[in-house]
Structures are given as structure tokens and as C-alpha cells.
Amino acid sequence: MTACLFGTFEREHSANRLLRLALQGAGVRVVECHVPLWERTRGKDRRYFGPVSLAGLGARWVAAARRLARRWRAIAEPAPLVVVGFGGQLDVLLARRVCRPRAGLVFAPLVTLSETLVEDRARFRAGGLAARALAVLDGATLRAADLVLADTAAHAEYLAALGAPPARIGVWHLGAEPEFLPARPPRAVARRVLFYGSYVPLHGTDTIVRTAARLGDAAEVVMLGAGPERARAEALARTEGARVVWRDPVPLAALPATLAEAAVVLGVFGAGRKAAMVVPNKVYQAAAVGRPLVTRDGPALREVLQPGEECIACAPEDPAAIAGAIRGLLDDPERAERLGRAARAHLLAQFSPERQAARLAALLADRFGVAPAVATSRAADGAS
């Protein structure tokens, strides 16, 4: 069986990498019909989503769509399974029209436009004309696919409410990237608390800064990464008197070693609906490396880790409770290490690459009547 990764997707985005690896692990030959677009801008701040920027992106996507259509016609393959990943809302509509013949169309959106631009980043007013238009577009993208992959069951319910036919939704959790899976001894720096990310509203960085202020000298709080809300977080730290060590992003290959140095890793603490429905990369990554994790509670988290045994879960936007949870782990390092070991054992047992490939193979078999042999295979990339 051949799958064609189609669209303007970001090749190195974790969701797209994990999807490709699972397809390969399921015995699927992977080719590409790809034109890079979204990765040209790394820091997607408010201006990126402004009218002028969006108009420019729209014009570039139209040009990319023409190239994608030409490249699809040049693929000398039997009708493949067409797969559109994260960032592919417009791509899946294009694929529905131009990718013929095909074995089926899979869409793994990770998040919707409504979640990102209305609920999370508040770029458009909820209930306004633009927000309603985005909801219509989201519904159309979800109905275009023969199979929609949701990253959690909680998210699947949301996608169904937005317009995805329930019978076409399959739940497929992401898991952790290969870089985080090898066993490594913890090298925890005493009382170091680590947050890392892209500083988007989902992360609740204001709450983390206020938590750091409550911890005071009890912890060395390191906030690593860059993004649209970092400057505001730094300003809030000065106002709150929070002691925070600010660090720039590190390459993905170096991140597991950075995690291993943390006595406690922080997840996300956003209070929005999106934060309750998703399991961010950092949750899987901390569990894979075996580090004790403190993050916000919610239905999605409980699909992956058991609070109290494999992580500590707190209510969002509650710096006092979060600080108390962190102090408890810092003051009882044996308990903290037990949590980290239990999280790693659970992740390797339930979300290993082999299990993720098998689950994806089962979803494809159920929806399309194909049963690829679950075996490790090497990608065969087409022109891009």
C-alpha cells in the first residue's frame, strides 16, 4: 500500500513526523506531493494572523495549489491513500477535488482553525462574522475527508460537533518522537523546574510566571523557548518579582538531555477548552524521558496519564496549587522519581512506536478495508 503525504504541511512538525513514522511502521510506502509554505515563518505572532499577512499567505497558497495539482498528476503510482496532516485545512479541500483516483483521503488536523484563531489566540471575536466563517470552513474540511484522525477522544467529540461525521473519526494519540525514547539516566539539577514551549495561550505562561513568584527561592524556574507571548511573560515576571531563568530554544536533538536535567517538568496551564482537549508534545516527551510532570488536569490528559501515579494534575490558572504541587515533588525527590519512572513505563507500554503503528493500521483497515502488514519500512519520498 502507498500513502501520499499531500499539501503544504510543515515536514518537521512533530505531529506530521509522527504520522509519517506510524505509516511507515504500519508497512505503508510513503511518498510526498509537497510544497513548503507555512514553515517560512517560525514565530507566528499577532501580525502573522493580520489581514495583510493572511492575504499574502492566501496568494502564496493559491500558487502552491497549482504546483501541488501538477505534481499529483505526475505521480506514477496506483491510486494511493492520500494523507493530509497538521496545517492542511486548505490542502484537504484541494485534495478532495484534484487527487483522483485515490484509495481514500485521511485528514489529521491536530487542531482546527476555530480553536487556534478564535478560542486560543483570540484573533477573531467569538460569535463574530469571521469566527462563524472559520467554523464553516472547519466543518467543510472535516467533511471532506474519508477518515479524520483526532489526537484524543475529547478532541474527537469537539470535531464531531464542528461537523466531522462521527463514523469517519478515529482516535489516534500522538505519542513521543524517537529522540525521547532511548533510556537515559536522570541528571536532575537540584530543584530545577523546567518549562519549554512556543509561548502560545494554550501554555498558560502567565500562570507559570505567577507560580514562579510563589516559589521564590524554593526552586530554580527555567523557561525555555520563544514565541508570541514570551515578551509579555518576561514583563510579568519583572512585575511579580518572579525569579526566572530565560533561555532560548534548543534543537530537538538536545531537548531530551535538557529534560533529563529537570527535577520537575511543567506541562500547560491554559484555561481554555482547547487546553482540556489536547495532550501537548511536552507531556509525552517528559513521560518518555521519565521526568516528573506537573500539568493541568482535563479529560485529554487522563486518556494518556493517570494523575497521582504518573503525573501531578492541577486546575488551570491556580498558581498557588501548582506551586504547592511543585514544592511537594522538590521536597520528596524519591516520590518525584517514582512518578517519572511510572510515566515512562506507561508510555512505552501504551504509546510505543509499534503500538502507534498498529493502531493506525487498524484504523486504516477498518475505514478502507486494507490491512497493511505492521512492519518497519523506509520512506520512499517523491518529488517535493
N, C-alpha and C positions, 0 to 999 in steps of 0.2 A: 504494500500500500504506500502511496506517495501523498504527502501533505505539502501544500504550497503556502508558505507564510506570505501573506499578501498585504501590501499597504505602505504607509509612511511611518511605520512603527519605529520606536527607539530600540535599536538592536540590543543595547547593553542594559536596558531597564530590567530590573530583577524579575518582574512578572513575565516579561517576554522571554528572558533567558530560561526561566524555569519551565515555561510552556514548551519551548523548543527541546529542552533536555528530556522532559517527560515523553514527548512524542518520539524522540529517538529511542528512549528506553523502552517504549512500547513496541519497538520493531518497525516504526514508521520511517520511511525515507523522506527527509526534509529538503525541500528546495525553496528558493525565495523568488518573489516578484516584489522588489522593494525599491523605493525611492526615499532617501533620508530627507526629513523636513523638520520635525519638532526638536530634535537634539541640537539644532543650530543655536538655540538659546537655552542655556542651562538655568539661569536664575529667572524664573517666571514670576515677576513681581506684578504689582497692580497695573503698571504701564503696559505690560505684555498682553493683558486682557482688555486694554482700552480699545476704543473704536478704530483708531488709526492702525494700531498693530494688528487687530483682528482682520481688518480689511486687507492688509498686506499678506497676512497668513492665508486668507481665503484665496487671494490671487495666486499665491505660490502653490497652494494645494490643487487648484484647477490645472496648473501646468504639470504638477506631479501626476495628477489623474490621467492626463493624456499619455504620459510616459508609461504609467502602470498598464494602461489598456494595451499599448503596443507590446510591452514585454509579456503580458499574458498571452497574446496571440502568437508570440514567438516560442512559447514553451512546447517542446516536442514530447509530450507525455500523454499517457492515457488520462482520462478525466480524473484529476486529483481531488482530494479533500482540500478545500480552501479554508485557511485559518487566519483570522484577523485578531490581533492582540490588543494590548493596552494602547490607548491613544487612537483607536481606529474607528471612531464613530462615523466619520465621513467615509472611511475606506470600506466599511461593511456595506454601506448603501451602494457604493461603486461596484463592489464585488458581486452583489446580488444581481446587478444588471449585466456586467461585462464578462464575468467568469463563468462561461458556458462553453462546453459541457463541464460539469463538476460532479464529484461524488457526494458533496454536501458542503454546507457553509457553517463554520464554527466561529463564534464571536466570544472572546474572553476580555471583556471591557475593563475589569478590575473596579473601575468607578464610572459613574455617569457624569455627563456634563452638568446636570442639575445639582448633583452633590458637590462638585468642585466649584462651580461658579456662583451658585445661589446659596447652598446650605453651608459650605465650608468657608469659602473666601468672600462671600457676601458681595460679589462683584455686581450682581443684579438683585433688585428687591424682590423678596418672596411675594408671589401673587401678582407681580407686575407683568407687563406685556412680554418683556424679554424672558422672564422666568417661565412664563407659560409656553413661549415659543421653544425654549430649550426642552421643556418636558415633552412637547410634541415630537421634537427631533429625537430625544432619547427613546421614546416609545417606538418610533419608526425604526431606529437602529436595532432595537431588541427584537422586533417582529421580523426583521429582515433575515435573521439567522435561523438555521435549522436546529442548532444547538447553542445555547448561551451558557457559558461557564461562569458560575458565581463562586467567589472565593470563600464564602461562608453561607451556612443555611440562613442566618439572619439577613444577610445581604440578598439571598435568593428571594425572600419574601418581599423585600423592597422592590426588586426588579420586576417581580410579578405585578405588584401594584402599579408600577410605572408603565406596564404594557407588555412585558415578556410573557408569551403563552406558558403557563406553568408546566405543561407537558414537555416543553423544549428546554427547560432549565435543568442543568446538572451542577451539583456542588462539587467543587474541586479545590481543596485547600492548597495554598502555595508551597508551604514548607520552606526550607532554608537552602541557600545556594551552596554549591560544593565546597567553596572556600571555608565554610564554617563547620564542616562535618568531621575532619580529622581530629582524633583525640589530642588534646594538648593539656599539660599540667597548668592549673591556675597559678598565676603570678601576681596575685592581688596586692596592690599597694594599699596599705592600711588606711581604712576609712575613705577611700576614693569612691565617689558616686559619679557615674558617667551617664550623660545624655548625649545622643548624637542624632542628627537628622537634618532635614532641609528647611526647618523653621517655617512650617505652614500651620494654619489654625488648628488642624487636626491634632497637632502635637501638644497644644496647651503649654507653650513655653512660658507664658506669664505665670501660670500656676507653678511651674518648676522653679522659676526665679523666686517667687514668694516662699516656696518650700525651702530654698537655699537660705533665704533670710532667717527663717525659723531655726534652721540647723546651726547657723553660726559657725563656731569653731569645732563643732562636733563632727564635721565632715569636710572633705575637700571635694567640692562640686565642680566637675569639669563638663562644660557644654561645648560640644564639637560639631562643626558643620557650618553651613552658610545657607542663606535663604531670605525670603522677603520679610520675615519678622525678627531677624537677628538684631538689627539696629535698635528696634523698639525694646527687645529683651535686654540689651545692654543698658539702655537708658533706664529701664525699670529697675535693674539691679543697682544702679547708682542711687536711684531714689529710695529704694527699700534698704539700702545698706547691705545687700547680699554679697557674700564673698564667692565669686565665681571665677574659675579659670576658663578663659575663652580660647578655643583652638579652632584652626581651620580644618576643612575636611581632609581625610586621609584616603589614599587609594583603597579600593575594596580589598585587595590582596593583603593590606596591612591591618584591616579592621579586626579580624579575629584576634590578633596579638594585642591590639588595643583593648578589646573586650576582656581578654584574659587578665588584664591588669586592674580591672574594676572590682572593688569589693561588692558593689551593688550597681546594677544597670537599671536605668529608668526607661519605661515604655512611653506611652502617650497619655495625656490627661485632658484632652479636649472634651467639652460637654455636649457637643453636637451629636445628632443622630448618626452621622457617618462614623464617628469615633466608636460608637457602640456596635456597629455592624461589621467592622473590618478588623483584621488582625495584621498590624503593620509588620514590615520586614524585621524590625528590630526585636520584636517578640520572638519570632522564630530563630533569629540569629543568636540572641542571648541564650535561649534554651539550648541551641545546638552546641554552643561553646561551654555550656554548663555553668553559667553565671547566675546568681540570684537576681530575680527580676521583680521590680515594683511597677505596676501599671494600673490603668483604670479598669474597673470592673465593667462587665457588659456581657450580653449573650454570645457575641462572637468569640470573646476570649475564652469562655467556658467550653466552647467547641474544641479548643486546642489544648488548654492547660487547666489544671484543677487548682483554684485558689486555696492557699493554705498548705498544699502539698508540693506544688510545682512552681508556684509564684505567690506573690502577695498582691491582692487586688484591692484598690481603694476607690471611693467615689471620686468622680472628676471634680475639679475646681475646689478641692478641700486641702489646702496646703498643710494645715495642722495635722490632719490624719495621715497624709503622705509622709510628712516629716517624722511622725511617730513610728510609722512602719519602717522607714529607713533606719532610724535610731535603733529599733529593735533588732534589725539584722546586723548593724555595725557592732552592737554590743554583744551579740551572740554569733560569732563567726562560724561556729560549728553548725548551728541551725542554718545559717546562710548557705554554707557549702552543701548541706543535705538537700536544700531546695534546688540548688543548681544541678546537682547530680541527678536528682529525680526528674527535673525538667529535661535534661539531655537524654536520659534513658527513655523517657516517654516519647520525645521527638523522634529518636532513632527507631523506636519500635512502631510508631504510628504514622510517621511522615517521612520515612526514608525515601531516597530516590526510587528504589524498587517498588515500594508500595504506591508512591505517587504515579509512577508509570503504569502500574497495574490498574489503578483506579481510573486513570484517563482512558486506558484501553477498554475497560468495562463500559464507560460512558459512550465511547465511540461505537462499540459493538451493540449496545442497547439502542442507540439512536439510528445508526446507519446500517446495522446488520453485518458489520465487518468485525473480525476478531484478529487484530494484528498480534503476532506472537510477541510476548513481552521478552525482549532481549536487547542488550545494549547494541546500538548501531551507530555508525558515524554519519554525520550530516553530509549531504551532497548539495552544496549551495549552487543555485542557479545564478544567472546574471543579476547584478544589482547596481 
